[in-house]
């Protein structure tokens, strides 16, 4: 994070300047380190949700891209190899090809931009920007116990970022996620959590007091910046106070047979399934409405017919045997994503399905993992009351801006948005 400089009316001591920098940098650190929960009044409007599933190693384009009657809005496309097993839910999702994030390069290092679309220089962002899921949670996450869930199948890293560009570490154990969602804490633990929240509020009071002292020695422009920061401090305090209400509320009851036990850690698709199953329960119980799952597990030796690592197969160099094994892995991964859509589709929400209320995005920062190419990102977009069953085929040489789809998603939630990251407008053909 870049240092913050104030234009001072009077000369300050070095100690005071450092305290000023501490004030300016304190909030992002607290937001990144502290789980933020908020209790809000039940919404009178129909719940809207978003799930973002991302793959760290892409999907092999020739096996994913449909053929026949492409074009913007084409419904008569011929299912590709990977999509043949999804034909029973063909009208529940849209295939998008020829799109990517403008200004994002760097192969694997572009993972951080999957949901933020933050441009980078040679794959390295000096500072990321807020990810789509966290923007949604910031404005609409206060109606649930968990404003968002950030998950990963392999590492604690994630493509979810706060407004201040801080990465939110992901939970990588589906069993722990299940416990956090559905197992009530002991009375002692509840007391400890409540005490920690009170301490957090007192820390906010101290920081706010220092900010007021510093404000007297700042110029007009910097005072305005500090006022904005001070407002965000107070909002954070309010979220901490609201969280106290959730501590003493019982979690949704869930039978123990739903707990994801005995997950095969050598099967990336099985780990993805375990996470998706818990995610479906979280949505069904309205424990959260915004979830990201980054699939980065490299272990696939338990998948029949596969004897190499996932990463090694993704860097196939067009080797036929590697491509054969890669197809087995990727088909298994896509099938689990499709089963997740099916689960949401059959869950009744009082005359409509949970899938109608939930936008589900599948994508990756890599369009061609073998070449470390970030263009032509794989995109499957389901649910959310969009008119699906289409293949939106954009130019694979001059890619269409994928953040336009993110604007669609924001607007579908009822948010007033006409741009995301560096891109303005909505995606053509996505009704």
C-alpha positions in Angstrom: 0.0 0.0 0.0 1.4 3.4 -0.9 2.1 5.8 2.0 -0.4 8.6 2.7 1.0 12.2 2.6 -0.8 15.1 4.3 -0.3 18.8 3.2 0.2 20.4 6.6 -0.5 24.0 7.4 2.2 23.9 10.2 5.3 21.9 10.7 4.6 18.7 12.7 6.9 16.7 14.8 8.1 13.4 13.3 6.2 11.6 16.0 2.9 13.4 15.0 3.5 12.6 11.3 3.9 8.9 12.1 0.7 8.9 14.2 -1.0 10.6 11.3 0.2 7.9 8.9 -0.9 5.3 11.5 -4.4 6.8 11.5 -4.6 6.8 7.7 -3.4 3.2 7.4 -5.3 1.7 10.4 -8.7 1.2 8.9 -7.6 -1.0 6.0 -5.6 -3.2 8.3 -8.5 -3.6 10.6 -10.9 -4.3 7.8 -8.6 -6.9 6.4 -8.0 -8.7 9.7 -11.4 -8.5 11.3 -14.5 -10.5 10.1 -17.2 -8.0 9.6 -20.8 -9.1 10.5 -23.8 -6.9 10.6 -27.4 -7.3 11.8 -30.0 -5.6 9.7 -33.7 -5.6 9.6 -35.2 -8.2 7.2 -35.5 -6.9 3.7 -39.0 -6.6 2.3 -37.7 -7.1 -1.2 -36.9 -10.4 -2.8 -33.4 -11.7 -1.8 -30.7 -11.5 -4.4 -27.5 -13.4 -4.3 -24.2 -13.8 -6.1 -21.7 -16.7 -6.2 -18.4 -16.4 -7.9 -16.4 -19.6 -8.6 -13.0 -19.2 -10.1 -10.4 -21.7 -11.3 -6.7 -20.9 -11.0 -5.7 -23.0 -14.0 -8.3 -22.0 -16.6 -10.3 -24.4 -18.8 -9.1 -25.7 -22.2 -10.9 -23.5 -24.7 -11.4 -26.0 -27.6 -13.3 -28.3 -25.1 -15.4 -25.5 -23.7 -16.3 -23.2 -26.6 -19.6 -24.1 -28.4 -19.9 -24.3 -32.1 -22.8 -23.5 -34.5 -24.9 -20.3 -34.5 -22.6 -18.3 -32.2 -23.0 -14.5 -32.3 -24.4 -12.3 -29.6 -27.4 -13.9 -28.2 -27.3 -17.2 -30.2 -29.5 -19.9 -28.7 -28.9 -22.6 -31.3 -25.3 -23.3 -30.4 -24.0 -26.9 -30.5 -22.8 -28.0 -27.0 -19.1 -28.4 -26.7 -17.4 -31.5 -25.1 -17.5 -30.0 -21.6 -21.1 -28.8 -22.0 -22.8 -32.0 -23.2 -23.4 -33.1 -19.6 -25.2 -29.8 -18.8 -27.9 -30.0 -21.4 -30.7 -30.6 -18.9 -29.9 -27.1 -17.5 -29.0 -25.5 -20.8 -31.5 -22.7 -20.3 -30.2 -21.9 -16.9 -26.8 -20.5 -18.0 -25.1 -18.5 -20.6 -21.7 -19.2 -22.3 -19.5 -16.2 -22.9 -16.4 -16.4 -25.1 -14.0 -13.8 -26.4 -14.0 -11.7 -23.2 -11.3 -10.6 -20.7 -10.4 -7.9 -18.2 -8.8 -4.9 -20.0 -5.3 -4.2 -18.9 -4.9 -7.4 -16.9 -1.8 -9.5 -17.8 0.8 -11.6 -16.0 -0.5 -15.2 -16.2 -0.9 -16.8 -12.8 -0.2 -13.5 -11.0 -3.5 -12.1 -12.4 -5.5 -14.2 -9.9 -6.0 -11.2 -7.7 -7.9 -9.4 -10.6 -10.5 -12.1 -11.3 -13.3 -10.4 -9.5 -11.7 -6.9 -9.2 -10.7 -6.5 -12.9 -8.0 -4.2 -11.6 -5.4 -3.5 -14.3 -1.8 -4.4 -13.6 1.6 -3.8 -14.9 3.4 -7.0 -15.9 1.1 -8.9 -13.7 1.9 -7.0 -10.5 -0.7 -4.7 -9.0 0.8 -2.1 -6.6 -2.7 -1.9 -5.1 -5.8 -3.9 -5.9 -9.3 -2.5 -5.9 -12.5 -3.8 -4.4 -13.7 -7.1 -5.8 -17.3 -7.6 -7.1 -18.4 -9.8 -4.2 -17.1 -7.3 -1.6 -18.7 -4.4 -3.3 -22.0 -6.2 -3.1 -21.4 -7.2 0.5 -20.5 -3.6 1.4 -23.9 -2.4 0.3 -26.2 -5.4 0.8 -24.4 -7.8 3.2 -25.9 -6.4 6.4 -29.1 -8.5 6.2 -27.3 -11.8 7.0 -25.0 -13.2 9.7 -22.1 -13.4 7.3 -22.0 -10.4 4.8 -19.8 -12.7 2.6 -18.0 -16.0 2.5 -14.5 -16.1 1.0 -13.4 -19.7 0.3 -10.5 -21.6 -1.4 -10.0 -25.3 -2.1 -6.2 -25.1 -1.9 -4.6 -22.1 -0.3 -5.6 -19.2 2.0 -5.2 -16.6 -0.8 -8.2 -15.4 -2.6 -9.4 -13.0 -5.4 -11.6 -11.1 -2.9 -10.4 -7.6 -1.9 -11.6 -4.9 0.3 -12.2 -1.3 -0.8 -8.7 -0.5 0.4 -7.1 -3.1 -1.8 -6.4 -5.6 1.0 -6.9 -9.3 0.2 -9.3 -11.2 2.4 -7.7 -14.6 3.3 -9.9 -17.5 2.3 -11.1 -20.4 4.4 -9.9 -23.6 2.8 -11.4 -26.4 5.0 -15.1 -27.2 4.2 -15.5 -28.8 7.6 -14.5 -25.5 9.4 -16.9 -23.6 7.1 -19.7 -25.9 8.1 -19.0 -25.4 11.8 -18.8 -21.6 11.4 -22.2 -21.6 9.7 -24.1 -24.2 11.7 -22.4 -25.1 15.0 -23.3 -22.8 17.9 -20.3 -21.5 19.9 -20.0 -22.4 23.6 -21.1 -19.8 26.1 -17.5 -19.1 26.9 -16.7 -18.5 23.3 -19.6 -16.2 22.8 -18.5 -14.2 25.8 -15.0 -14.0 24.4 -16.3 -12.8 21.0 -18.5 -10.2 22.6 -15.5 -8.9 24.6 -13.3 -8.8 21.5 -15.9 -6.7 19.7 -16.1 -4.3 22.6 -12.3 -4.0 22.6 -12.5 -3.3 18.9 -15.0 -0.5 19.5 -12.7 1.1 22.1 -9.8 0.9 19.7 -11.9 2.7 17.1 -12.6 5.4 19.7 -8.9 5.9 20.4 -8.0 6.1 16.7 -10.9 8.5 16.1 -9.6 10.7 19.0 -6.2 10.9 17.4 -7.7 11.7 14.1 -9.5 14.7 15.6 -6.3 16.0 17.1 -4.5 15.7 13.7 -7.3 17.3 11.9 -6.6 20.7 13.5 -3.2 20.8 11.8 -4.2 19.8 8.3 -5.0 21.9 5.3 -8.6 22.1 3.9 -8.1 19.3 1.3 -6.6 16.9 3.8 -9.3 17.7 6.4 -11.9 16.6 3.9 -10.0 13.4 3.3 -9.8 12.8 7.0 -13.5 13.5 7.4 -14.3 10.8 4.8 -12.0 8.4 6.6 -13.6 9.3 10.0 -17.0 8.5 8.6 -15.8 5.1 7.5 -14.5 4.6 11.1 -17.9 5.3 12.5 -19.5 2.9 10.0 -17.1 0.2 11.0 -18.0 0.8 14.7 -21.7 0.4 13.9 -20.9 -2.9 12.2 -19.0 -4.1 15.2 -22.0 -3.1 17.5 -24.4 -4.9 15.1 -22.2 -8.0 15.3 -22.8 -8.3 19.0 -26.5 -9.1 18.2 -25.5 -12.0 16.1 -23.2 -13.5 18.7 -26.1 -14.4 20.9 -28.5 -15.5 18.1 -28.6 -19.3 17.5 -27.2 -20.5 14.2 -29.5 -22.4 11.7 -29.9 -26.0 12.7 -28.3 -28.5 10.3 -28.2 -32.3 10.7 -24.7 -33.7 11.1 -25.0 -35.9 8.0 -24.7 -32.7 6.0 -21.2 -32.1 7.4 -18.5 -32.7 4.7 -16.6 -35.5 6.3 -14.1 -37.8 4.5 -13.3 -35.4 1.7 -10.7 -36.9 -0.7 -7.9 -34.4 -0.6 -6.3 -35.9 -3.7 -9.3 -35.0 -5.9 -9.7 -31.3 -6.7 -13.2 -31.9 -8.0 -14.2 -33.7 -4.7 -12.9 -30.8 -2.7 -14.8 -28.4 -4.9 -18.0 -30.4 -4.4 -17.6 -30.4 -0.6 -17.3 -26.6 -0.7 -20.2 -26.2 -3.1 -22.4 -28.4 -0.9 -21.7 -26.2 2.1 -22.2 -23.1 0.0 -25.7 -24.4 -1.1 -26.6 -24.9 2.6 -25.4 -21.3 3.4 -27.6 -19.9 0.7 -30.6 -22.1 1.6 -30.4 -20.9 5.3 -29.8 -17.3 4.2 -26.6 -17.3 6.3 -25.0 -15.2 3.6 -25.8 -14.0 0.1 -22.4 -13.3 -1.4 -19.8 -16.1 -1.8 -16.5 -16.6 -3.7 -14.8 -19.9 -4.1 -11.4 -20.0 -5.7 -10.4 -23.5 -6.8 -6.6 -23.8 -6.6 -6.1 -27.4 -5.4 -3.4 -29.1 -7.5 -4.2 -32.7 -6.4 -6.0 -34.9 -8.9 -4.3 -38.3 -8.5 -7.6 -39.8 -7.2 -9.4 -39.0 -10.5 -9.6 -42.2 -12.5 -7.3 -42.1 -15.6 -5.1 -39.2 -14.2 -1.5 -39.7 -13.0 -0.1 -36.2 -13.3 -0.6 -33.0 -11.3 -3.3 -30.6 -12.3 -0.8 -27.8 -12.8 1.4 -30.0 -15.0 -1.6 -31.0 -17.1 -2.8 -27.4 -17.6 0.7 -26.6 -19.1 0.1 -29.3 -21.7 2.1 -27.8 -24.6 -0.5 -29.6 -26.8 0.7 -33.0 -25.7 -2.1 -35.4 -26.5 -1.8 -37.5 -23.4 -1.7 -34.4 -21.1 -4.8 -33.1 -22.9 -6.6 -36.4 -22.5 -6.0 -36.3 -18.7 -6.7 -32.6 -18.4 -10.1 -33.1 -20.0 -11.0 -35.7 -17.3 -10.1 -33.2 -14.6 -11.8 -30.2 -16.1 -15.0 -32.2 -17.0 -15.2 -33.4 -13.4 -14.8 -29.8 -12.2 -17.5 -28.4 -14.5 -19.9 -31.2 -13.6 -19.7 -30.2 -9.9 -20.4 -26.6 -10.8 -23.4 -27.8 -12.8 -24.7 -29.9 -9.9 -24.5 -26.8 -7.7 -26.9 -25.1 -10.2 -29.2 -28.1 -10.0 -29.3 -28.0 -6.2 -30.2 -24.3 -6.3 -32.8 -24.9 -9.0 -34.8 -27.5 -7.0 -34.7 -25.6 -3.8 -38.1 -23.8 -3.6 -38.2 -20.2 -2.4 -42.0 -19.9 -2.3 -43.0 -20.2 -5.9 -39.6 -19.7 -7.5 -36.2 -21.4 -7.2 -33.1 -20.4 -5.2 -31.3 -20.3 -8.6 -33.7 -17.6 -9.8 -32.4 -15.5 -6.8 -28.8 -16.4 -7.2 -26.3 -15.3 -9.9 -23.6 -18.0 -10.3 -20.4 -17.1 -12.2 -17.7 -19.6 -13.3 -14.5 -18.1 -14.7 -10.7 -18.0 -14.4 -7.9 -15.5 -14.8 -6.4 -17.8 -17.4 -7.8 -18.3 -20.9 -4.9 -20.5 -22.0 -3.0 -21.8 -19.0 -0.4 -23.5 -21.1 0.6 -20.1 -22.6 -0.1 -18.1 -19.4 -2.5 -16.1 -21.5 -5.1 -13.9 -19.7 -7.2 -13.3 -22.8 -10.4 -15.3 -23.7 -11.3 -16.0 -20.1 -13.7 -19.0 -19.7 -17.1 -17.7 -18.6 -20.3 -19.6 -17.6 -22.9 -17.4 -16.0 -26.1 -18.9 -14.6 -29.2 -18.0 -12.6 -30.3 -14.6 -11.4 -33.4 -14.3 -13.6 -31.4 -13.6 -16.7 -32.5 -15.0 -20.1 -30.1 -17.8 -20.6 -29.5 -20.6 -23.0 -27.2 -18.5 -25.1 -23.7 -18.4 -26.4 -22.4 -14.8 -26.4 -19.4 -15.1 -28.8 -17.2 -12.0 -28.9 -14.0 -11.4 -30.9 -11.3 -13.7 -29.6 -8.6 -11.5 -31.0 -10.0 -8.2 -29.8 -11.7 -9.2 -26.5 -14.9 -7.8 -25.1 -14.6 -6.3 -21.6 -15.8 -8.8 -19.1 -16.4 -6.2 -16.4 -19.5 -5.2 -18.3 -21.1 -8.5 -17.1 -20.2 -7.4 -13.6 -22.2 -4.2 -14.1 -25.1 -6.4 -15.2 -24.8 -8.3 -11.9 -24.7 -5.1 -9.8 -27.8 -3.8 -11.5 -29.6 -7.1 -11.0 -29.1 -6.6 -7.3 -30.8 -3.2 -7.5 -27.5 -1.3 -7.2 -27.2 1.9 -9.1 -24.1 1.2 -11.2 -23.0 1.9 -14.7 -19.4 1.0 -14.5 -17.0 -1.4 -12.8 -13.2 -0.9 -12.5 -12.1 0.6 -15.8 -15.2 -0.4 -17.8 -18.5 1.4 -18.4 -21.8 -0.2 -19.6 -23.4 -3.6 -19.5 -22.7 -6.7 -21.6 -24.3 -6.8 -25.0 -26.7 -9.7 -25.5 -27.1 -10.5 -21.8 -30.7 -9.8 -21.3 
